[in-house]
Amino acid sequence: MKEVKTVGVVGFGVMGALIGLNAAMSGYRVVFKELNDDLVKSMYEKGIVKPLSKRVAKGKMTQEQMDELAAKITGTSRYEDLAVCDLVIEAAIEKMDLKIQVFAELSAACPPDTILVSNTSTFLIEKLMEKVDHPERTAGLHYFFPANVNRLVEVIRQRQTNDDTYEALMEFARQNRKVPITVKDFPGFAINPVFIASYLVLDSFYGDKYNAITLEKLSQEALGVRFGIMWVQNGAGLGTCYHAGNSMVEYLADSDVGYPQVPESLKSKFEAGELWDIENGEILADPAAGSQVKDRLLGAIFAISTHLIEKEVVSQGDLELGIKTSLAWPKGPFTMMNELGMEEAARLVKVAVAAGDFKLPQKFAAGDLTPWEL
Ligand SMILES: NC(=O)c1ccc[n+]([C@@H]2O[C@H](COP(=O)([O-])OP(=O)(O)OC[C@H]3O[C@@H](n4cnc5c(N)ncnc54)[C@H](O)[C@@H]3O)[C@@H](O)[C@H]2O)c1
């Protein structure tokens, strides 16, 4: 198994800087690449110097500790300088052609055994690696925002990823004090298909009857969370949510999985540059109307989770763990189904299917009501 000591990061924006910081804090040397020397300087200032200085000022870190950490991270604008890396994590902007080109450059600049991974949220890893020599050393390493705090990492094995690469990445994730789960190369991987479906369904109710604060409350109640799905969307940015939703629909809506459409409400909020208003307005107090939303929400979550298992994208245990770790839901989908009872779970899945959100998973088509083994 390849031992990772030096990590490259391509693109030192929001995610790249947090990934780099996390690796440096775990003892790795980090070399990041930005587009030009000005960006190398400004992104280092913004992503490393500024946040660490704040920690020093607050007494959470000494100046010596900051200097030691910051010295582990260096920047460059040239791919050649990444040749010293054992692992390179690509975190450039979400554009497919650009990423394919980045990996072609990395393949040319790095030794043939450097592990190359992408932090893409939406593209298939195999596609991004089409110009890489020795694709068996490629995979996906999908972090969640904020990457220095959120502990989940999806390790994505594409068709060609070999065992050595996979094991080195699992070990790297553990050394970074992350919780790694193993996922197949599938649109959105394992967590986002569940999360994105939940906000698309919820947002589709938005209108005169259901305001954002009501939908926020209903999602809190349905999932048992303190911060609901509308709040999380605001944090991620409605533009990101809108684009990610479209990408999932493009990949899956016409497949045997299906996917909820992107509602007009999300598009218009994003285009208006607004967020969901979860501070103002009256919360709708109509239990029947509330149940209608909760049934569709849970039905969609149960349907997509079952599809992911049937497609062997992820194991039941890893999906359960991944959802709890990355989204902070107290219970994963399989525990929720078991606790509601499989008859009720089947009813909810059929509500989602009747609404056109998903195709009926095989388990429920066969009338199999055995609880999930946890
Ligand atoms: N922001 C999130 O919540 C989040 C979560 C998980 C995954 N991701 C994924 O992480 C990636 C980065 O997202 P982000 O939000 O950090 O974007 P960002 O726009 O903040 O950062 C991207 C950086 O890449 C740089 N860049 C572009 N082309 C480059 C090149 N050829 N060489 C070197 N640097 C280059 C840009 O200058 C910019 O600083 C995307 O693929 C995104 O889908 C984002």
The ligand as an SDF file (V2000), in Angstrom:
LIG
                    3D

 44 48  0  0  0  0  0  0  0  0999 V2000
  -18.4280   24.0410   -1.3700 N   0  0  0  0  0  0  0  0  0  0  0  0
  -18.9410   22.8850   -0.9580 C   0  0  0  0  0  0  0  0  0  0  0  0
  -19.8110   22.8490   -0.0670 O   0  0  0  0  0  0  0  0  0  0  0  0
  -18.4610   21.5910   -1.5580 C   0  0  0  0  0  0  0  0  0  0  0  0
  -18.7060   20.3780   -0.8650 C   0  0  0  0  0  0  0  0  0  0  0  0
  -18.1930   19.1680   -1.4060 C   0  0  0  0  0  0  0  0  0  0  0  0
  -17.5300   19.1990   -2.6240 C   0  0  0  0  0  0  0  0  0  0  0  0
  -17.3390   20.3960   -3.2870 N   0  0  0  0  0  0  0  0  0  0  0  0
  -16.6000   20.3710   -4.5580 C   0  0  0  0  0  0  0  0  0  0  0  0
  -15.3090   20.9000   -4.3290 O   0  0  0  0  0  0  0  0  0  0  0  0
  -14.8310   21.5480   -5.5160 C   0  0  0  0  0  0  0  0  0  0  0  0
  -14.3940   22.9620   -5.1730 C   0  0  0  0  0  0  0  0  0  0  0  0
  -15.5030   23.6810   -4.6910 O   0  0  0  0  0  0  0  0  0  0  0  0
  -15.3250   25.0560   -3.9010 P   0  0  0  0  0  0  0  0  0  0  0  0
  -16.6470   25.3790   -3.3250 O   0  0  0  0  0  0  0  0  0  0  0  0
  -14.1400   24.9890   -3.0380 O   0  0  0  0  0  0  0  0  0  0  0  0
  -15.0250   26.0680   -5.1270 O   0  0  0  0  0  0  0  0  0  0  0  0
  -14.2450   27.4700   -5.1130 P   0  0  0  0  0  0  0  0  0  0  0  0
  -14.7330   28.2120   -6.2870 O   0  0  0  0  0  0  0  0  0  0  0  0
  -14.3120   28.0970   -3.7610 O   0  0  0  0  0  0  0  0  0  0  0  0
  -12.7100   27.0720   -5.3470 O   0  0  0  0  0  0  0  0  0  0  0  0
  -12.2110   26.5860   -6.5580 C   0  0  0  0  0  0  0  0  0  0  0  0
  -10.7770   27.0630   -6.7090 C   0  0  0  0  0  0  0  0  0  0  0  0
  -10.1780   26.3650   -7.8180 O   0  0  0  0  0  0  0  0  0  0  0  0
   -9.2860   27.2580   -8.4470 C   0  0  0  0  0  0  0  0  0  0  0  0
   -8.9960   26.7150   -9.7880 N   0  0  0  0  0  0  0  0  0  0  0  0
   -9.7920   26.6710  -10.8700 C   0  0  0  0  0  0  0  0  0  0  0  0
   -9.1370   26.0740  -11.9010 N   0  0  0  0  0  0  0  0  0  0  0  0
   -7.9160   25.7010  -11.4570 C   0  0  0  0  0  0  0  0  0  0  0  0
   -6.7820   25.0640  -12.0350 C   0  0  0  0  0  0  0  0  0  0  0  0
   -6.8070   24.6490  -13.3010 N   0  0  0  0  0  0  0  0  0  0  0  0
   -5.6990   24.8700  -11.2720 N   0  0  0  0  0  0  0  0  0  0  0  0
   -5.6910   25.2750   -9.9890 C   0  0  0  0  0  0  0  0  0  0  0  0
   -6.7260   25.8860   -9.3900 N   0  0  0  0  0  0  0  0  0  0  0  0
   -7.8170   26.1120  -10.1070 C   0  0  0  0  0  0  0  0  0  0  0  0
  -10.0030   28.5930   -8.4080 C   0  0  0  0  0  0  0  0  0  0  0  0
   -9.0840   29.6770   -8.5690 O   0  0  0  0  0  0  0  0  0  0  0  0
  -10.6480   28.5650   -7.0140 C   0  0  0  0  0  0  0  0  0  0  0  0
   -9.8210   29.1520   -6.0300 O   0  0  0  0  0  0  0  0  0  0  0  0
  -15.9680   21.4480   -6.5300 C   0  0  0  0  0  0  0  0  0  0  0  0
  -15.7600   20.3310   -7.3630 O   0  0  0  0  0  0  0  0  0  0  0  0
  -17.1900   21.2340   -5.6630 C   0  0  0  0  0  0  0  0  0  0  0  0
  -18.2190   20.5550   -6.3320 O   0  0  0  0  0  0  0  0  0  0  0  0
  -17.7750   21.5730   -2.7670 C   0  0  0  0  0  0  0  0  0  0  0  0
  1  2  1  0
  2  3  2  0
  2  4  1  0
  4  5  1  0
  4 44  2  0
  5  6  2  0
  6  7  1  0
  7  8  2  0
  8  9  1  0
  8 44  1  0
  9 10  1  0
  9 42  1  0
 10 11  1  0
 11 12  1  0
 11 40  1  0
 12 13  1  0
 13 14  1  0
 14 15  2  0
 14 16  1  0
 14 17  1  0
 17 18  1  0
 18 19  2  0
 18 20  1  0
 18 21  1  0
 21 22  1  0
 22 23  1  0
 23 24  1  0
 23 38  1  0
 24 25  1  0
 25 26  1  0
 25 36  1  0
 26 27  1  0
 26 35  1  0
 27 28  2  0
 28 29  1  0
 29 30  1  0
 29 35  2  0
 30 31  1  0
 30 32  2  0
 32 33  1  0
 33 34  2  0
 34 35  1  0
 36 37  1  0
 36 38  1  0
 38 39  1  0
 40 41  1  0
 40 42  1  0
 42 43  1  0
M  CHG  2   8   1  16  -1
M  END
$$$$
